[in-house]
Amino acid sequence: MNTVKLVAVFAENRPGQMARITEILARANINIRCITVASSGAFGVMKLLVNDPELACHALKQESIAATLTEVIAVEMPDKPGALHSVADCLASADINLANTSGFVINNRAILVIEVENPAQAGTVLKKHGLHVLTQKETLAI
Amino acid sequence: MGHGGGGCHGSRLARSRLRLLIVAGEGGGSIPATRARIERLWPGAVVFDHHGMTEVGPVTYQCPARPGALHVLESAYLPEVLDPQSGKPVPAGETGELVLTTLAKEAFPVIRYRTGDICSITDEPCACGRTTRRISRISGRCDDVVVVKGINIIPDPIERVLMSIPQIGRNYQIHLEGLDDMTVKVELSPAGFDGQIGHLTELQNQVVEKLRAELLVRPKVELVACGSLPVSEGKAKRVIDKRSL
């Protein structure tokens, strides 16, 4: 099953945290391809798509920053109205909940990144729907 | 040996051949949960606590028969446990401030030195056969005892709660603001982070409920990054009191 690794990072919800984390990643020569940030009160979690997730995670842990790898599904869909609905609908029909989701369009390619409880099941459902589930390498090559 | 911090930084200690660890500092080794955590990190090693201070040196050592009880070096000190407000001796078994008089020091003798450490003292016979008096483990510092919503709060039960939650590091601070608002800042252990913000919220709520059960006061809890709370060379400053009254 094709999954993509994201680096999840804990940070306090106050000025300077992203600057500190991105400085560590820059020193490790990590290139950030996509970032999302979710906040809850006094803390938040950043999720980053990077060129080398294992190295990024290691570099952050060396600085005592709480970081871990999470597996997500990256699915490519047509860049047109209704495409996202089609994906959401087919997952809902299979009773699959979307935990964390982000999406972007780049070079006329629409990519949806989803976190689900069972990536293998979600990948199978999406493939049956005629969608392409990207590998880590394909995602980073966009 | 053994001023703790291992909870945040992990270790390769499982491969160590250490069999005996003598620890000191901040009441740690005498707290059962702290002792258990240290012994998990160093499998096969036994933890012995001792207590002392910069001003006078070692004062007590752990009773071999009773972990958590500390025999006073009575050849070197006259110990008293006094009410910090009145200065009078507390009844047997009750807690008060440990006050020491040195008996043998020449260069730096002290007379009725107020240590700030809170404990109780007993001269009941001991299972180990020693006849020197025992103090309980240090349960806090006089300057760390605060009253919140009419209840005395000492750091010791807070440390017990935090030690019982593996996703939380050992360091913490109590912030008091406004009229009586209490926030306990605790460090997230990197090993306790699974990337899910929902789980962090659940962890935070778990800490709130456990502290409420111990303290009878419901504090706010803030998860902060590992290593972000100050750790001083001497006594850690646990309480920041900025209340307006």
Boltz contact constraints between the chains, C-beta under 6 A:
constraints:
  - contact:
      token1: [A, 8]
      token2: [B, 195]
      max_distance: 6.0
  - contact:
      token1: [A, 10]
      token2: [B, 188]
      max_distance: 6.0
  - contact:
      token1: [A, 10]
      token2: [B, 193]
      max_distance: 6.0
  - contact:
      token1: [A, 12]
      token2: [B, 224]
      max_distance: 6.0
  - contact:
      token1: [A, 12]
      token2: [B, 225]
      max_distance: 6.0
  - contact:
      token1: [A, 38]
      token2: [B, 197]
      max_distance: 6.0
  - contact:
      token1: [A, 40]
      token2: [B, 197]
      max_distance: 6.0
  - contact:
      token1: [A, 40]
      token2: [B, 201]
      max_distance: 6.0
  - contact:
      token1: [A, 42]
      token2: [B, 222]
      max_distance: 6.0
  - contact:
      token1: [A, 43]
      token2: [B, 223]
      max_distance: 6.0
  - contact:
      token1: [A, 45]
      token2: [B, 197]
      max_distance: 6.0
  - contact:
      token1: [A, 64]
      token2: [B, 226]
      max_distance: 6.0
  - contact:
      token1: [A, 64]
      token2: [B, 227]
      max_distance: 6.0
  - contact:
      token1: [A, 66]
      token2: [B, 188]
      max_distance: 6.0
  - contact:
      token1: [A, 66]
      token2: [B, 190]
      max_distance: 6.0
  - contact:
      token1: [A, 66]
      token2: [B, 193]
      max_distance: 6.0
  - contact:
      token1: [A, 68]
      token2: [B, 193]
      max_distance: 6.0
  - contact:
      token1: [A, 68]
      token2: [B, 195]
      max_distance: 6.0
  - contact:
      token1: [A, 70]
      token2: [B, 195]
      max_distance: 6.0
